Amino acid sequence: MRYTQYDGVSSNNNYGSATNYNNIMYNIMYDESNYMGVVVFHFGHGYVPDYIDSNGNLVSYSNIASSTNGYNEHYFVWMWTCTLAQDYNFAHAWTQKSSLSSDGFNYPDSTSHSFIGFTGESPTISYQSFEGYSQLAYLFIEWFYYYSVYSSYNVHDALNLASQAVFGVSYNSSPLTSYNAWWPGGDGIPAGWFAGQMKIYGDAAIMIKQ
């Protein structure tokens, strides 16, 4: 577990075995109680109605909702996992917002909260991310972080700029909006290409760092 300070911002990196149910629940409740705004990026496995910690334990949207209940400080959450954005459940659980735009990129609402996830397969980040493309998804994540945090663009513009940097096109024309991603096989599912789409709920006009 690592803690850093940057311009008055406290960050916590729970990676590897530290991505476990107890840490997830503790950090949600601690952050909701102690900070005025919380940003989460999670990378891992998931399949509705759960995602999976590093020890194979299931974390459901109801687990998240019970920990955020009474608060709404998680204003930007990006879950790089399969299927968790195919309905509103995780978006509502993290943000505690009962009504979020289902297309927060093109039609942002006024909630000042945004949830990004995937319908279907989420792309692998470092190997055969998108069928027909040589670019790897981790580059998109890095460029988004650069534009949204270091350059202080809002989420909408950071997504566009990251897409231009990696794919040479705007976000709406990028493979993230409709793609086939490679699954190497496992969990009873044979290897192959599976369809997916990145989905943005809520308000992409928000800024992660002001």
Secondary structure, DSSP 8 states (H G I E B T S, - for coil): -EEEEETTEEEEE--GGG-SHHHHHHHHHHHHHH-S-EEEEEESEEETTEEE-TTS-EEEHHHHHHHHTT---EEEEEEESSSTTSSSHHHHHHH--S---S-TTTS--SSS-EEEEEEE----SSSS-STT----HHHHHHHHHIIIIIS--BHHHHHHHHHHHHHSS-GGGSGGGSEEEEE--BTTB-SEEEEEEEEEEE-TT-BS--
